[in-house]
Amino acid sequence: AGWHTERDAETMCRVRLESVWRTLQRIAPQPGALDFLVMSHEFDNLSACLLCQTLQRPADALYQIPALTPPAHIRKAVEQKRWESLPDYLQGPARQAWQQLSSTMEGETVMGYLQGQALRATMESADRTGDALLIRLAGQRIQSRMFKTCRYAAANHWKPEKLQARLYMKDAKIAEQWVAAAARGLGS
């Protein structure tokens, strides 16, 4: 009774995700055109490595796939504090996140900072393609993520500074409006 496989469901899903990602990369209109789709995984993996390094715990179960940079490479860079060995889009955020984490030990703040940086890098990656459809898709994904973050912030009465670090908008005035609306809370 039931469905039997040679591998556990998690392994099967991981293998399938990686296979689909390779296919998408192969059929993309240009190399790197779809990188923006997994850019947040880069920052999630960096966050996992930084926090687990601080806690002296393995991060392997936390890695997001597919990823542009092998998680083992990110882990090694974090362990050795060799930020320059990371891709350009991760170097500055990794350095700043480590400085903040090592001085404050506030993992949630660092994660929030990296979430905001992931949104920025996502948009920059899409912008580099020059493809209007991909740029629009990235913008919509970012807006959706920010809406969810603002709603969560409103429901949990976050301070504006905490929310601001997690957002990315090219228009600072609109960002201020979103933060102000979230600060008023739900039902306002």
C-alpha positions, -999 to 999 in steps of 0.1 A, spaced: 0 0 0 13 34 -8 39 47 -32 74 32 -28 105 49 -41 142 42 -39 148 76 -22 130 96 5 106 123 -6 129 152 4 158 138 -17 135 132 -46 122 168 -44 157 182 -41 169 162 -72 139 173 -92 143 210 -82 180 209 -93 170 192 -126 143 218 -133 167 246 -125 193 232 -149 166 230 -176 156 266 -170 192 277 -173 197 258 -205 166 273 -222 170 308 -208 173 335 -235 208 345 -223 232 331 -196 222 343 -162 188 357 -173 169 338 -147 194 341 -118 170 366 -102 146 337 -95 170 322 -70 189 352 -58 171 351 -24 185 316 -19 220 331 -21 212 354 8 193 327 27 223 304 25 247 332 36 224 339 65 223 303 75 261 300 73 266 332 94 242 323 121 252 286 123 289 297 124 281 319 154 261 291 171 287 265 161 260 244 145 259 228 110 239 247 84 235 218 59 198 212 66 190 249 61 204 254 26 181 266 -1 184 251 -36 188 257 -63 216 282 -57 240 301 -79 269 296 -54 274 262 -39 265 265 -2 298 248 8 316 277 -9 296 302 11 303 282 43 340 281 37 341 319 30 322 325 63 345 302 82 376 318 69 361 354 68 372 356 31 344 377 18 363 385 -14 359 348 -24 321 353 -27 303 367 -57 303 405 -59 267 408 -48 274 389 -16 307 404 -6 296 437 10 264 423 26 284 393 40 311 416 55 285 440 70 263 412 83 293 395 100 304 428 116 269 434 129 264 399 141 298 397 158 293 430 176 256 427 186 248 390 184 213 400 171 206 373 145 172 385 137 185 420 128 212 404 106 186 382 89 164 412 82 193 431 67 202 402 44 165 399 34 166 435 22 199 430 4 184 399 -13 156 420 -27 180 446 -40 202 419 -56 172 403 -71 162 435 -88 197 443 -99 201 408 -114 169 412 -134 179 448 -145 211 434 -159 191 413 -184 176 444 -200 145 422 -207 113 442 -198 93 410 -190 120 396 -166 124 430 -149 86 433 -145 84 397 -131 112 404 -106 96 437 -95 63 418 -89 80 391 -69 97 417 -48 65 437 -43 47 405 -32 75 396 -7 75 431 7 37 431 10 39 399 30 66 414 52 47 446 58 16 427 67 36 405 92 52 437 106 18 453 110 3 422 127 33 420 151 38 457 158 73 460 145 92 492 149 97 510 116 135 505 116 131 468 118 108 468 88 128 493 68 158 470 68 138 442 52 124 463 23 138 473 -10 123 500 -32 138 523 -57 114 551 -46 122 560 -10 89 580 -7 68 549 -14 89 528 10 82 554 37 45 551 30 46 513 33 65 515 66 41 541 79 11 520 70 26 489 86 34 510 117 -3 519 121 -10 481 124 -38 460 109 -73 474 109 -61 510 106 
